[in-house]
């Protein structure tokens, strides 16, 4: 496919970034476009495994903490509605309530009912995105949960805590959102730069390593991210 056809199908504005990053070399721009898709593809199984492992381990810990396997539903009126989540927003100059967790659970329930699917805790859990689990490491939610989410990390370095975990998850979440919304991950501004990709990949690997090193070994034969980044550097 020629560059004009690619512009036609994928939009000139989208393709222009690839041309700028490759000094307007059409062959290199096409190569970079495909390489970006391959990198996104390579991240998919890793992100999938991270999200499944993370949510399952957090669910185990919080089920025990609340002594309730249906905690994700029942806690809509528990810690997800705690008065401490209401605060004065200086920018908006009004009281604001952080109802993110509660709204995400409610949204999942509505989605299941609309499709005539039984509403169960297991179904609600699988509907939640990485952002939901990431937010349990935000200070306000973390305090309400008495720091229990950190218990899933069995090999966390001694000097690491909530903040370090949250920072790692944020890096992964940002790259994950770009991939899932079909946005390129090979740029910083309009320059070809894989720094954010490498950082997110390292963060993803560390998170899994801290949960269980065996998981990292399990996905090794699926992992082609570093290999593709090296190929990208030669474009």
Secondary structure, 3 states (H helix, E strand, C coil): CCHHHHHHHHCHHHHHHHHHHCCCCHHHHHHHHHHHHHHHHHHHHHHHHHHHHHHHHHHHHHHHHHCCCCHHHHHHHCHHHCHHHEEEECCCCEEEECCHHHHHHHHHHHHHHHCCCCCCHHHHHHHCCHHHHHHCCCHHHHHHCCCHHHHHCCCCCCCCCHHHHHHHHHHHHHHHHHHHCCCCCCEECCEECCHHHHHHHHHHHHHHHHHCHHHHHHCHHHCCHHHHHHHHCCC
